[in-house]
Amino acid sequence: MTRSLEALTNALLTAAKQAGADAADALAVDGIATGIDIRAGQLEQAERSEGVELGLRVLIGQRQACVSVSDTADTTIRAAAERAVAMAREAPADPYAGLADPSQLAQSWDMAALDLCDPSPEVSAAELEADARRAEAAAMGVSGITQVEASASQSRRQIYMAASNGFSGGYARSSRSISAVAFTGTGTGMERDWSAEGRIYASDLPSPEEIGALAASRALDRVGARQPKTGSYPVLYDERISSGLIGHLLGAINGSTIARGSGWLRDALGQQILPAGLSVIEDPHRVRIAGSRWFDGEGLPTARRAIVQDGVLTGWVLDLATGRKLGMASTANAARGTSSPPSPGTSNIDLTQGTKSRAELIADMGTGLLVTSMIGSSINPTTGDYSRGASGFWVENGEITYAVNEITIAGNLRDMLMRMTPGNDARMHMSTRVPSLLVEGLTLAGA
Protein backbone atom coordinates (compact mmCIF):
# COMPACT_ATOMS: atom_id res chain seq x y z
CA MET A 1 0.00 0.00 0.00
CA THR A 2 1.31 3.46 -0.93
CA ARG A 3 2.16 5.55 2.13
CA SER A 4 1.04 9.14 2.48
CA LEU A 5 3.59 11.95 2.32
CA GLU A 6 3.00 12.59 6.02
CA ALA A 7 3.82 8.96 6.81
CA LEU A 8 6.99 9.19 4.71
CA THR A 9 8.25 12.29 6.53
CA ASN A 10 7.51 10.62 9.87
CA ALA A 11 9.48 7.56 8.73
CA LEU A 12 12.43 9.80 7.81
CA LEU A 13 12.37 11.50 11.22
CA THR A 14 12.18 8.19 13.04
CA ALA A 15 15.08 6.79 11.03
CA ALA A 16 17.13 9.93 11.71
CA LYS A 17 16.58 9.63 15.45
CA GLN A 18 17.48 5.94 15.42
CA ALA A 19 20.65 6.73 13.46
CA GLY A 20 21.77 9.19 16.14
CA ALA A 21 20.54 12.62 15.00
CA ASP A 22 19.80 15.21 17.69
CA ALA A 23 17.24 16.95 15.46
CA ALA A 24 15.93 16.62 11.91
CA ASP A 25 13.43 17.88 9.39
CA ALA A 26 12.04 16.07 6.38
CA LEU A 27 10.38 17.01 3.12
CA ALA A 28 8.34 14.77 0.80
CA VAL A 29 7.23 15.89 -2.67
CA ASP A 30 4.92 13.92 -4.95
CA GLY A 31 4.71 15.50 -8.40
CA ILE A 32 3.63 15.01 -11.96
CA ALA A 33 4.48 17.18 -14.94
CA THR A 34 3.69 16.90 -18.65
CA GLY A 35 5.03 19.15 -21.39
CA ILE A 36 4.44 19.29 -25.15
CA ASP A 37 6.58 21.29 -27.62
CA ILE A 38 5.59 22.00 -31.23
CA ARG A 39 8.10 23.39 -33.73
CA ALA A 40 7.55 24.14 -37.41
CA GLY A 41 4.29 22.18 -37.39
CA GLN A 42 5.86 19.04 -35.94
CA LEU A 43 5.73 17.51 -32.50
CA GLU A 44 9.26 18.18 -31.29
CA GLN A 45 9.12 16.89 -27.75
CA ALA A 46 6.73 15.27 -25.31
CA GLU A 47 7.90 14.88 -21.73
CA ARG A 48 6.32 13.30 -18.70
CA SER A 49 7.75 13.05 -15.19
CA GLU A 50 6.21 11.69 -12.05
CA GLY A 51 7.41 10.38 -8.75
CA VAL A 52 8.11 11.01 -5.10
CA GLU A 53 11.26 12.72 -3.85
CA LEU A 54 12.31 12.71 -0.21
CA GLY A 55 14.69 15.07 1.54
CA LEU A 56 16.18 14.79 5.03
CA ARG A 57 18.24 17.28 7.01
CA VAL A 58 19.85 16.04 10.21
CA LEU A 59 21.64 17.97 12.94
CA ILE A 60 24.16 16.70 15.45
CA GLY A 61 24.84 19.60 17.75
CA GLN A 62 25.42 22.40 15.27
CA ARG A 63 26.68 20.20 12.48
CA GLN A 64 24.21 19.46 9.70
CA ALA A 65 23.90 17.44 6.50
CA CYS A 66 21.24 16.89 3.85
CA VAL A 67 20.41 13.87 1.71
CA SER A 68 17.69 13.22 -0.87
CA VAL A 69 16.32 10.00 -2.36
CA SER A 70 13.55 9.01 -4.77
CA ASP A 71 12.94 5.52 -3.37
CA THR A 72 10.38 5.22 -0.56
CA ALA A 73 11.36 1.73 0.65
CA ASP A 74 12.10 1.42 4.37
CA THR A 75 15.58 0.12 3.67
CA THR A 76 16.35 3.18 1.54
CA ILE A 77 14.98 5.54 4.19
CA ARG A 78 17.11 3.92 6.89
CA ALA A 79 20.21 4.01 4.70
CA ALA A 80 19.62 7.66 3.82
CA ALA A 81 19.27 8.60 7.50
CA GLU A 82 22.44 6.72 8.42
CA ARG A 83 24.34 8.37 5.57
CA ALA A 84 23.09 11.83 6.59
CA VAL A 85 24.15 11.30 10.20
CA ALA A 86 27.59 10.07 9.12
CA MET A 87 27.97 13.16 6.92
CA ALA A 88 26.86 15.49 9.72
CA ARG A 89 29.45 14.04 12.10
CA GLU A 90 32.16 15.06 9.62
CA ALA A 91 30.66 18.46 8.71
CA PRO A 92 32.09 21.70 10.13
CA ALA A 93 30.13 23.19 13.02
CA ASP A 94 27.78 25.99 12.05
CA PRO A 95 26.89 28.13 15.08
CA TYR A 96 23.78 29.42 13.30
CA ALA A 97 22.28 26.10 12.15
CA GLY A 98 19.25 24.70 13.91
CA LEU A 99 15.51 24.17 13.80
CA ALA A 100 12.97 26.72 14.97
CA ASP A 101 11.96 26.80 18.61
CA PRO A 102 8.47 25.24 18.94
CA SER A 103 7.13 28.62 20.10
CA GLN A 104 8.04 30.11 16.70
CA LEU A 105 6.11 27.61 14.59
CA ALA A 106 2.93 28.21 12.63
CA GLN A 107 0.09 26.76 14.67
CA SER A 108 -2.93 26.76 12.35
CA TRP A 109 -3.84 27.62 8.80
CA ASP A 110 -6.55 27.17 6.21
CA MET A 111 -4.76 25.88 3.13
CA ALA A 112 -8.00 25.66 1.14
CA ALA A 113 -8.45 29.42 1.53
CA LEU A 114 -5.38 30.07 -0.65
CA ASP A 115 -6.89 27.97 -3.48
CA LEU A 116 -3.53 26.78 -4.82
CA CYS A 117 -4.64 23.62 -6.63
CA ASP A 118 -7.09 23.21 -9.51
CA PRO A 119 -9.45 20.36 -8.56
CA SER A 120 -10.24 19.52 -12.19
CA PRO A 121 -8.75 16.25 -13.50
CA GLU A 122 -5.34 16.11 -15.10
CA VAL A 123 -5.59 16.58 -18.86
CA SER A 124 -4.10 14.21 -21.41
CA ALA A 125 -0.97 14.84 -23.45
CA ALA A 126 -3.24 14.98 -26.52
CA GLU A 127 -5.17 17.90 -25.02
CA LEU A 128 -1.94 19.75 -24.26
CA GLU A 129 -0.76 19.14 -27.81
CA ALA A 130 -4.06 20.51 -29.11
CA ASP A 131 -3.54 23.71 -27.08
CA ALA A 132 -0.01 24.12 -28.44
CA ARG A 133 -1.19 23.57 -32.01
CA ARG A 134 -3.99 26.11 -31.59
CA ALA A 135 -1.45 28.71 -30.43
CA GLU A 136 0.81 27.79 -33.34
CA ALA A 137 -2.01 28.04 -35.87
CA ALA A 138 -3.08 31.44 -34.59
CA ALA A 139 0.45 32.80 -34.98
CA MET A 140 1.06 31.18 -38.37
CA GLY A 141 -2.25 32.64 -39.55
CA VAL A 142 -0.77 36.14 -39.35
CA SER A 143 0.82 37.30 -42.60
CA GLY A 144 4.60 37.61 -42.35
CA ILE A 145 5.18 34.93 -39.71
CA THR A 146 7.54 32.25 -41.03
CA GLN A 147 7.82 29.83 -38.11
CA VAL A 148 6.38 29.22 -34.67
CA GLU A 149 7.46 27.29 -31.60
CA ALA A 150 4.58 26.57 -29.23
CA SER A 151 4.37 24.75 -25.91
CA ALA A 152 1.75 23.65 -23.40
CA SER A 153 2.36 22.10 -20.00
CA GLN A 154 0.77 21.15 -16.73
CA SER A 155 2.07 20.17 -13.32
CA ARG A 156 0.71 19.18 -9.94
CA ARG A 157 2.68 18.77 -6.73
CA GLN A 158 1.85 17.70 -3.21
CA ILE A 159 4.35 18.77 -0.55
CA TYR A 160 4.62 17.72 3.08
CA MET A 161 7.13 18.88 5.67
CA ALA A 162 7.71 17.64 9.21
CA ALA A 163 10.37 18.27 11.84
CA SER A 164 11.47 16.92 15.21
CA ASN A 165 10.47 20.23 16.84
CA GLY A 166 6.82 19.29 16.28
CA PHE A 167 6.06 21.03 13.00
CA SER A 168 3.96 19.12 10.48
CA GLY A 169 2.11 20.46 7.45
CA GLY A 170 1.62 20.27 3.72
CA TYR A 171 -0.22 21.55 0.70
CA ALA A 172 -0.79 20.96 -3.02
CA ARG A 173 -0.10 23.21 -6.00
CA SER A 174 -1.04 23.02 -9.66
CA SER A 175 -0.12 24.97 -12.76
CA ARG A 176 -1.05 25.11 -16.42
CA SER A 177 0.74 27.13 -19.10
CA ILE A 178 0.76 27.90 -22.82
CA SER A 179 3.46 29.78 -24.73
CA ALA A 180 4.39 30.70 -28.29
CA VAL A 181 7.49 32.13 -29.97
CA ALA A 182 6.92 33.61 -33.44
CA PHE A 183 9.60 34.26 -36.07
CA THR A 184 9.57 36.60 -39.04
CA GLY A 185 12.14 37.26 -41.76
CA THR A 186 15.18 35.18 -42.68
CA GLY A 187 18.93 35.17 -42.10
CA THR A 188 20.31 38.27 -40.45
CA GLY A 189 16.91 39.91 -40.89
CA MET A 190 15.14 37.32 -38.74
CA GLU A 191 13.30 38.64 -35.70
CA ARG A 192 11.37 36.86 -32.98
CA ASP A 193 9.16 37.57 -30.00
CA TRP A 194 6.98 35.62 -27.62
CA SER A 195 3.88 35.44 -25.49
CA ALA A 196 3.33 33.13 -22.53
CA GLU A 197 0.70 32.68 -19.85
CA GLY A 198 0.52 30.46 -16.77
CA ARG A 199 -2.15 30.02 -14.12
CA ILE A 200 -3.00 27.77 -11.20
CA TYR A 201 -6.43 27.09 -12.73
CA ALA A 202 -6.62 26.11 -16.40
CA SER A 203 -9.95 27.96 -16.63
CA ASP A 204 -8.15 31.24 -15.86
CA LEU A 205 -5.84 30.98 -18.89
CA PRO A 206 -6.36 33.13 -21.99
CA SER A 207 -7.15 31.10 -25.09
CA PRO A 208 -4.28 29.58 -27.07
CA GLU A 209 -5.40 31.74 -30.01
CA GLU A 210 -4.89 34.94 -28.00
CA ILE A 211 -1.41 33.81 -26.94
CA GLY A 212 -0.35 32.84 -30.45
CA ALA A 213 -1.73 36.01 -32.05
CA LEU A 214 0.04 38.22 -29.51
CA ALA A 215 3.38 36.48 -30.15
CA ALA A 216 2.93 37.06 -33.89
CA SER A 217 2.03 40.72 -33.44
CA ARG A 218 5.06 41.31 -31.25
CA ALA A 219 7.39 39.59 -33.72
CA LEU A 220 6.13 41.64 -36.67
CA ASP A 221 6.63 44.84 -34.68
CA ARG A 222 10.35 43.99 -34.61
CA VAL A 223 10.84 43.93 -38.40
CA GLY A 224 13.72 46.17 -39.49
CA ALA A 225 15.35 46.40 -36.05
CA ARG A 226 18.62 48.32 -35.92
CA GLN A 227 21.00 49.85 -33.42
CA PRO A 228 20.18 53.25 -31.92
CA LYS A 229 22.64 56.03 -31.25
CA THR A 230 25.02 55.88 -28.31
CA GLY A 231 24.25 58.36 -25.55
CA SER A 232 22.44 59.04 -22.30
CA TYR A 233 18.65 58.62 -22.50
CA PRO A 234 15.62 57.66 -20.43
CA VAL A 235 14.75 53.96 -20.59
CA LEU A 236 11.29 52.50 -20.16
CA TYR A 237 11.35 48.88 -18.96
CA ASP A 238 8.29 47.11 -20.34
CA GLU A 239 6.11 45.30 -17.80
CA ARG A 240 7.24 41.96 -19.21
CA ILE A 241 10.80 42.51 -17.95
CA SER A 242 10.55 45.31 -15.35
CA SER A 243 10.36 42.86 -12.43
CA GLY A 244 14.06 42.20 -13.04
CA LEU A 245 14.95 45.57 -11.52
CA ILE A 246 13.06 44.76 -8.33
CA GLY A 247 14.63 41.31 -8.43
CA HIS A 248 18.07 42.94 -8.26
CA LEU A 249 16.92 44.90 -5.21
CA LEU A 250 15.62 41.76 -3.50
CA GLY A 251 18.84 39.90 -4.25
CA ALA A 252 20.88 42.69 -2.66
CA ILE A 253 18.89 42.51 0.61
CA ASN A 254 18.80 38.71 0.80
CA GLY A 255 20.03 37.52 4.18
CA SER A 256 22.66 35.28 2.62
CA THR A 257 24.21 38.32 0.93
CA ILE A 258 23.96 40.58 3.97
CA ALA A 259 25.33 37.94 6.36
CA ARG A 260 28.46 37.76 4.20
CA GLY A 261 28.87 41.53 4.52
CA SER A 262 28.46 42.00 0.78
CA GLY A 263 25.79 43.46 -1.49
CA TRP A 264 25.37 46.97 -2.81
CA LEU A 265 22.58 47.68 -0.29
CA ARG A 266 24.43 46.25 2.73
CA ASP A 267 24.54 49.66 4.48
CA ALA A 268 21.09 50.83 3.40
CA LEU A 269 18.83 49.59 6.21
CA GLY A 270 16.61 52.48 7.28
CA GLN A 271 17.66 54.55 4.28
CA GLN A 272 15.69 55.71 1.26
CA ILE A 273 16.36 53.43 -1.71
CA LEU A 274 13.24 54.17 -3.83
CA PRO A 275 11.45 57.43 -4.59
CA ALA A 276 9.07 58.63 -1.87
CA GLY A 277 5.64 57.06 -2.25
CA LEU A 278 6.92 53.74 -3.56
CA SER A 279 6.78 50.58 -1.45
CA VAL A 280 7.72 46.94 -2.00
CA ILE A 281 5.19 44.68 -0.29
CA GLU A 282 5.50 40.96 0.23
CA ASP A 283 2.12 39.27 0.66
CA PRO A 284 2.31 35.46 0.84
CA HIS A 285 -1.43 35.12 1.43
CA ARG A 286 -2.84 36.19 -1.94
CA VAL A 287 -5.54 33.80 -3.16
CA ARG A 288 -4.91 31.60 -6.23
CA ILE A 289 -1.36 32.91 -6.72
CA ALA A 290 1.61 30.60 -7.27
CA GLY A 291 3.88 32.09 -4.59
CA SER A 292 1.38 31.97 -1.73
CA ARG A 293 2.02 29.96 1.44
CA TRP A 294 0.94 29.98 5.10
CA PHE A 295 4.31 28.79 6.43
CA ASP A 296 7.87 28.98 5.20
CA GLY A 297 10.45 26.25 4.66
CA GLU A 298 11.22 26.10 8.39
CA GLY A 299 7.60 26.01 9.56
CA LEU A 300 7.36 29.66 10.62
CA PRO A 301 4.09 31.53 9.97
CA THR A 302 4.28 33.91 7.01
CA ALA A 303 2.77 37.39 7.04
CA ARG A 304 2.30 40.40 4.82
CA ARG A 305 5.05 42.97 5.30
CA ALA A 306 6.53 46.09 3.74
CA ILE A 307 10.13 45.38 2.73
CA VAL A 308 10.39 48.95 1.48
CA GLN A 309 7.93 51.48 2.96
CA ASP A 310 7.49 54.88 1.31
CA GLY A 311 10.90 54.48 -0.31
CA VAL A 312 12.72 53.43 2.90
CA LEU A 313 14.28 49.98 3.31
CA THR A 314 12.76 48.48 6.48
CA GLY A 315 14.41 45.07 6.70
CA TRP A 316 16.28 42.14 5.17
CA VAL A 317 14.96 38.87 3.75
CA LEU A 318 15.89 36.33 6.42
CA ASP A 319 15.62 32.68 7.36
CA LEU A 320 16.57 31.40 10.81
CA ALA A 321 20.30 30.94 10.12
CA THR A 322 20.90 34.34 8.52
CA GLY A 323 18.75 35.99 11.16
CA ARG A 324 20.84 34.41 13.94
CA LYS A 325 24.05 35.52 12.26
CA LEU A 326 22.79 39.10 12.04
CA GLY A 327 21.23 39.09 15.52
CA MET A 328 17.73 39.46 14.07
CA ALA A 329 14.53 37.43 13.98
CA SER A 330 13.70 35.40 10.88
CA THR A 331 11.28 37.14 8.54
CA ALA A 332 9.76 33.71 7.69
CA ASN A 333 11.38 33.76 4.27
CA ALA A 334 12.99 30.32 4.31
CA ALA A 335 12.73 28.41 1.04
CA ARG A 336 14.03 24.90 0.47
CA GLY A 337 14.19 21.84 -1.71
CA THR A 338 14.76 18.20 -0.90
CA SER A 339 18.54 18.28 -1.37
CA SER A 340 19.63 21.43 0.43
CA PRO A 341 19.08 23.30 3.70
CA PRO A 342 16.79 26.32 3.89
CA SER A 343 17.89 29.65 2.45
CA PRO A 344 16.15 33.05 2.26
CA GLY A 345 13.76 33.79 -0.60
CA THR A 346 10.69 35.93 -1.22
CA SER A 347 7.21 34.94 -2.37
CA ASN A 348 4.57 37.33 -3.75
CA ILE A 349 5.94 40.83 -4.37
CA ASP A 350 4.12 44.09 -5.22
CA LEU A 351 5.70 47.39 -6.22
CA THR A 352 3.44 50.41 -5.79
CA GLN A 353 1.78 51.20 -9.10
CA GLY A 354 1.82 54.64 -10.62
CA THR A 355 -0.99 56.63 -12.21
CA LYS A 356 0.13 56.66 -15.84
CA SER A 357 -0.25 54.05 -18.56
CA ARG A 358 2.70 52.75 -20.54
CA ALA A 359 1.61 54.95 -23.46
CA GLU A 360 1.65 58.02 -21.23
CA LEU A 361 5.13 57.16 -19.96
CA ILE A 362 6.31 56.80 -23.58
CA ALA A 363 4.88 60.23 -24.32
CA ASP A 364 6.59 61.67 -21.24
CA MET A 365 10.04 60.27 -22.06
CA GLY A 366 10.38 62.24 -25.30
CA THR A 367 13.41 60.56 -26.85
CA GLY A 368 14.69 57.30 -25.41
CA LEU A 369 14.39 53.52 -25.34
CA LEU A 370 11.49 51.16 -24.65
CA VAL A 371 13.05 47.83 -23.58
CA THR A 372 11.07 44.65 -24.18
CA SER A 373 13.82 42.03 -23.90
CA MET A 374 17.02 41.65 -21.88
CA ILE A 375 20.00 39.53 -22.93
CA GLY A 376 22.79 38.51 -20.56
CA SER A 377 23.79 40.29 -17.39
CA SER A 378 26.85 41.89 -15.87
CA ILE A 379 26.10 43.25 -12.41
CA ASN A 380 28.71 43.98 -9.77
CA PRO A 381 27.21 42.53 -6.57
CA THR A 382 29.27 44.86 -4.38
CA THR A 383 28.80 48.20 -6.14
CA GLY A 384 25.56 47.66 -8.06
CA ASP A 385 27.14 48.68 -11.36
CA TYR A 386 24.78 47.43 -14.05
CA SER A 387 25.31 46.47 -17.70
CA ARG A 388 22.89 44.40 -19.76
CA GLY A 389 22.19 43.70 -23.39
CA ALA A 390 18.72 44.68 -24.58
CA SER A 391 16.33 45.07 -27.48
CA GLY A 392 13.11 47.00 -27.87
CA PHE A 393 11.92 50.18 -29.62
CA TRP A 394 13.30 53.65 -30.15
CA VAL A 395 11.10 56.55 -29.09
CA GLU A 396 11.25 60.01 -30.68
CA ASN A 397 9.09 62.93 -29.57
CA GLY A 398 7.05 60.61 -27.37
CA GLU A 399 6.23 58.10 -30.11
CA ILE A 400 7.63 54.68 -31.01
CA THR A 401 9.54 55.05 -34.30
CA TYR A 402 11.40 51.80 -35.00
CA ALA A 403 12.58 48.53 -33.46
CA VAL A 404 16.11 48.35 -32.06
CA ASN A 405 18.49 45.59 -31.07
CA GLU A 406 22.11 44.97 -30.04
CA ILE A 407 22.07 47.65 -27.34
CA THR A 408 23.90 47.70 -24.02
CA ILE A 409 22.29 49.56 -21.11
CA ALA A 410 24.59 50.73 -18.32
CA GLY A 411 24.11 52.47 -14.99
CA ASN A 412 24.25 51.91 -11.26
CA LEU A 413 21.32 50.11 -9.64
CA ARG A 414 21.18 52.30 -6.57
CA ASP A 415 20.96 55.42 -8.74
CA MET A 416 18.51 53.74 -11.13
CA LEU A 417 16.10 52.76 -8.35
CA MET A 418 15.96 56.35 -7.14
CA ARG A 419 15.09 57.59 -10.63
CA MET A 420 12.17 55.21 -11.30
CA THR A 421 8.66 56.21 -12.28
CA PRO A 422 6.19 53.29 -12.28
CA GLY A 423 3.32 52.85 -14.69
CA ASN A 424 -0.09 51.37 -13.88
CA ASP A 425 0.02 48.22 -16.01
CA ALA A 426 1.13 45.41 -13.65
CA ARG A 427 -0.77 42.19 -14.35
CA MET A 428 -2.81 41.23 -11.31
CA HIS A 429 -2.42 37.45 -11.66
CA MET A 430 1.37 37.54 -11.42
CA SER A 431 3.14 36.49 -8.23
CA THR A 432 5.53 39.44 -8.74
CA ARG A 433 3.49 42.47 -9.75
CA VAL A 434 5.72 45.21 -11.12
CA PRO A 435 4.44 47.71 -13.73
CA SER A 436 6.42 49.27 -16.57
CA LEU A 437 9.23 51.39 -15.09
CA LEU A 438 10.66 54.59 -16.58
CA VAL A 439 14.27 55.16 -15.49
CA GLU A 440 15.97 58.46 -16.29
CA GLY A 441 19.52 58.99 -17.48
CA LEU A 442 20.92 55.59 -18.46
CA THR A 443 23.85 55.13 -20.81
CA LEU A 444 23.09 53.32 -24.07
CA ALA A 445 25.80 51.82 -26.24
CA GLY A 446 24.54 51.32 -29.78
CA ALA A 447 25.76 52.37 -33.20
Secondary structure by P-SEA (a helix, b strand, c coil): ccccaaaaaaaaaaaaaaaccccbbbbbbbbbbbbbbbccccccbbbbbbbbbbbbbbbccccbbbbbbccccaaaaaaaaaaaaaaaaaccccccccccccccccccccccccccccccccccaaaaaaaaaaaaaaaaacccccbbbbbcccbbbbbbbbccccccccbbbbbcccbbbbbccccccccccbbbbbcccccccccaaaaaaaaaaaaaaacccccccbbbbbbbbcccccaaaaaaaaaaacaaaaaacccccccccccccccccbbbbbbcccccccccccccccccbbbbbccccccccccccccaaaaaaaccccccbbbbcccccccccccbbbcccccccaaaaaaaacbbbbbccccbbbbcccccbbbbbbbbbbbccccccbbbcbbbbbbbaaaaaaaccccccccccccccccbbbbcbbbbbcc
